[in-house]
């Protein structure tokens, strides 16, 4: 689940949360690192806050599928400056 809120702040912010049901701390931290890596690859517009909530079904996806899904959602929300594939 991804929530995007437009705000009047001159920058952007991301928040990532992973449910305890996903697994132990090692698995949750690995998933957070993967999400942060995907976020760092793109250039974003300003004036938004984004919260990414990760549920247990994330374990069924590999990194490339996850990256494609997140980038498509960011593009749909119009928060990307340009689309990197």
URFEN-V256006 format. One record per residue. N is the residue number from 1. PHI is phi in degrees with one decimal (NA if undefined). PSI is psi in whole degrees, -180 to 180 (999 if undefined). OMEGA is omega in whole degrees, -180 to 180 (999 if undefined). Layout:
N|PHI|PSI|OMEGA, N|PHI|PSI|OMEGA
//
This chain:
1|NA|136|179, 2|-130.5|129|176, 3|-115.4|133|178, 4|-123.6|131|179, 5|-124.4|126|176, 6|-80.3|132|-179, 7|-132.9|170|-179, 8|-100.0|38|178, 9|-100.6|141|-175, 10|-78.1|23|177, 11|-149.4|-175|178, 12|-124.2|158|-179, 13|-139.1|144|175, 14|-121.6|143|173, 15|-128.2|135|-178, 16|-124.0|129|175, 17|-132.1|138|-179, 18|-122.3|127|-178, 19|-64.3|147|176, 20|-62.8|-23|180, 21|-69.8|-16|179, 22|-67.2|-39|180, 23|160.8|-168|179, 24|-73.0|175|-173, 25|-57.6|-37|-178, 26|-61.9|-44|-180, 27|-69.1|-44|180, 28|-61.7|-42|179, 29|-67.5|-36|177, 30|-62.5|-43|179, 31|-64.1|-42|178, 32|-62.0|-41|178, 33|-63.4|-39|178, 34|-65.0|-43|179, 35|-63.3|-44|179, 36|-62.0|-37|178, 37|-63.4|-42|178, 38|-64.8|-43|180, 39|-62.8|-42|-177, 40|-68.6|-18|-178, 41|-77.7|-15|-174, 42|-107.8|164|173, 43|-111.7|132|-172, 44|-117.4|155|170, 45|-75.3|168|178, 46|-93.1|-179|173, 47|71.2|44|173, 48|-153.4|158|171, 49|-123.5|139|-177, 50|-129.7|130|177, 51|-116.3|126|179, 52|-111.7|119|180, 53|-109.8|121|-176, 54|-100.8|129|178, 55|-108.9|179|-173, 56|-63.9|-29|-178, 57|-66.5|-6|177, 58|-62.6|-27|-177, 59|-67.1|-18|180, 60|-82.8|-9|-176, 61|-106.9|146|172, 62|-92.1|176|-175, 63|-60.4|-45|-175, 64|-67.6|-37|176, 65|-66.2|-44|179, 66|-61.3|-45|179, 67|-61.0|-44|180, 68|-63.3|-45|-179, 69|-63.7|-44|-179, 70|-66.3|-44|180, 71|-64.6|-37|177, 72|-63.8|-41|179, 73|-66.6|-43|177, 74|-60.9|-41|179, 75|-64.9|-42|180, 76|-64.0|-35|180, 77|-81.0|-5|178, 78|61.0|44|176, 79|-108.7|-7|177, 80|-86.0|142|173, 81|-76.6|-44|174, 82|-144.4|157|-175, 83|-93.7|118|176, 84|-100.0|126|179, 85|-118.7|999|999
//
